[in-house]
Amino acid sequence: MMQFSIKERIPKKLKTNLKYCLRNILDCPRYLIKRSPLPGNTFKNIVFVCQGNICRSAFAEFYLRDKTKNPSLQVTSCGLNVNRPMPSPDSAVKAGLIFGVDLKSHFSKSCASCDLSIADLILPMEYAQYLQMLEKFPEYKHKIFLLADFLPWPQRAMCNIYDPYGKDENAFIRCFKRIRTALDRLALKCEA
């Protein structure tokens, strides 16, 4: 008779959700202690950052640009781990269309291709990316924040917006809903 450990009996999706929840519980207080005060002014130049710039940051760039329709607002996105331009995966493209965002023409860019010096806000998606940005660009500490800072309470208590890459379309939809909620609030600070 075969015996299974408790760990083997827990469904993979539940394990993943527990891991993300635990990481958020640990990351959020550390982020709140480490970050600078969020500026209260109007933003004119925003850079979104994620790992590969094919899903989250790309969606944020396209959505905010469309949402505000403000010609003086400069919005771009980049990735921390981009070696060559890559298109958004099909699941991201399909999910983006649900929100009116067409990612078909998007190709990833590295942080080196963005002029961070002129940015008012640099918004990574996860605490680990926030730390990477601080390490790479300490001179911009005062303008690097997590996108989740713009979520309403209690949603912003979970400071990480996790990567749906490699998951099904529903994971992208859930992720993009969270990003959209933050961007709808951020857009109010981008009006001319």
C-alpha positions in Angstrom: 0.0 0.0 0.0 1.4 3.4 -1.1 1.4 6.2 1.3 1.4 9.9 0.3 2.8 12.7 2.2 0.6 15.7 3.0 2.6 17.8 0.6 1.8 15.4 -2.3 -1.9 15.6 -1.5 -2.1 19.4 -1.8 -3.1 20.5 -5.3 -0.4 22.4 -7.2 -2.6 25.5 -7.7 -3.2 25.7 -3.9 0.5 25.3 -3.2 1.2 28.2 -5.7 -1.4 30.4 -4.1 -0.1 29.7 -0.6 3.4 30.5 -1.8 2.3 33.8 -3.3 0.3 34.7 -0.2 3.3 33.9 2.1 5.6 36.0 -0.1 3.2 38.9 0.0 2.9 38.7 3.8 6.7 38.9 4.0 7.3 41.4 1.2 4.7 44.1 1.9 5.9 45.2 5.3 9.5 45.2 4.1 8.4 47.3 1.1 6.5 49.8 3.2 9.5 50.3 5.5 12.0 50.7 2.6 10.1 52.9 0.1 10.2 56.7 -0.1 6.9 58.6 0.5 4.7 58.5 -2.6 4.8 61.8 -4.4 1.4 63.6 -4.5 2.0 65.6 -7.7 0.7 65.1 -11.3 2.8 62.7 -13.3 3.9 63.4 -16.9 6.3 60.5 -17.5 5.8 57.0 -16.3 7.8 53.8 -16.9 6.3 50.4 -16.0 8.8 47.5 -15.3 8.4 43.8 -15.1 10.6 40.8 -15.7 10.3 40.3 -19.5 8.2 43.2 -20.7 5.8 40.9 -22.6 2.8 40.8 -20.2 2.3 43.0 -17.2 4.3 46.1 -18.0 3.3 46.0 -21.6 -0.3 45.8 -20.7 0.1 48.7 -18.2 1.8 50.9 -20.8 -0.9 50.3 -23.5 -3.8 50.6 -21.1 -2.7 53.8 -19.4 -1.9 55.5 -22.6 -5.3 54.6 -24.0 -7.1 55.4 -20.7 -5.8 59.0 -20.3 -5.5 60.1 -24.0 -3.4 62.8 -22.6 -0.9 63.9 -25.3 1.5 65.4 -22.7 1.7 62.1 -20.8 4.7 59.9 -21.8 4.2 56.2 -20.9 6.6 53.4 -21.7 7.6 50.0 -20.3 10.6 47.8 -20.1 11.9 44.5 -18.6 14.7 43.6 -16.2 15.5 40.4 -18.1 15.3 41.2 -21.8 18.1 40.0 -24.1 16.2 40.4 -27.4 12.8 41.8 -28.5 10.1 39.2 -27.9 6.3 39.5 -28.7 3.6 39.1 -26.0 2.4 35.5 -25.7 -1.0 34.6 -27.2 -2.7 34.3 -23.8 -1.6 37.9 -23.0 -2.8 39.2 -26.3 -6.2 37.4 -25.9 -6.6 38.6 -22.4 -5.6 42.2 -23.3 -8.3 42.4 -26.0 -10.9 41.8 -23.2 -9.7 45.1 -21.7 -9.5 46.9 -25.1 -5.7 46.6 -25.2 -4.1 45.2 -28.3 -0.6 43.8 -27.5 -0.1 42.2 -31.0 2.3 44.9 -32.0 4.3 44.9 -28.8 7.9 43.8 -28.6 9.8 43.7 -25.3 12.5 46.3 -24.4 15.2 46.3 -21.8 15.6 49.0 -19.1 18.6 50.3 -21.0 16.2 51.4 -23.8 14.1 53.6 -21.5 15.2 57.0 -20.3 14.6 56.6 -16.6 16.2 60.0 -15.9 13.1 61.8 -17.2 10.6 59.5 -15.5 8.4 60.9 -12.7 7.4 57.4 -11.7 9.1 54.0 -12.3 6.6 51.3 -11.4 7.8 47.6 -11.1 5.2 44.9 -10.4 6.8 43.0 -7.6 8.9 43.7 -4.5 11.8 41.6 -5.9 11.8 43.8 -9.0 11.6 47.0 -6.9 14.8 45.8 -5.1 16.5 45.1 -8.4 15.6 48.5 -9.7 17.0 50.1 -6.5 20.2 48.2 -6.9 20.7 49.0 -10.6 19.5 52.6 -10.3 20.0 53.9 -6.8 19.9 57.5 -8.1 16.2 57.1 -8.9 15.1 55.7 -5.5 12.8 58.7 -4.9 10.7 57.7 -8.0 10.6 53.9 -7.8 7.4 52.5 -6.3 5.3 49.4 -6.8 2.2 49.7 -9.1 0.2 48.2 -6.2 0.6 51.5 -4.3 -2.2 52.7 -6.5 -4.6 49.9 -5.6 -7.4 50.7 -3.2 -7.3 49.3 0.4 -7.3 46.4 1.1 -6.1 45.3 -2.3 -2.8 47.1 -1.9 -2.1 45.0 1.2 -0.9 42.4 -1.4 1.9 44.5 -2.9 3.0 42.1 -5.6 1.3 41.7 -9.0 2.5 38.3 -10.0 3.5 37.2 -13.4 0.8 35.1 -15.3 3.4 34.0 -17.9 3.1 30.3 -18.7 -0.4 30.1 -17.1 -3.8 30.0 -18.8 -5.8 33.0 -20.1 -7.8 33.2 -16.9 -4.6 33.9 -15.0 -3.8 36.8 -17.4 -7.4 38.1 -17.0 -7.1 38.1 -13.2 -3.7 39.8 -13.4 -4.8 42.4 -15.9 -7.9 43.2 -13.8 -5.6 44.0 -10.8 -3.4 46.2 -13.0 -6.4 47.9 -14.5 -7.7 48.8 -11.1 -4.4 50.4 -10.1 -4.1 52.2 -13.4 -7.7 53.7 -13.2 -6.6 55.3 -10.0 -3.2 56.3 -11.3 -4.8 57.9 -14.3 -6.5 60.5 -12.0 -3.0 61.8 -11.2 -2.0 62.0 -14.9 -4.8 64.3 -16.2 -3.5 67.6 -17.7 
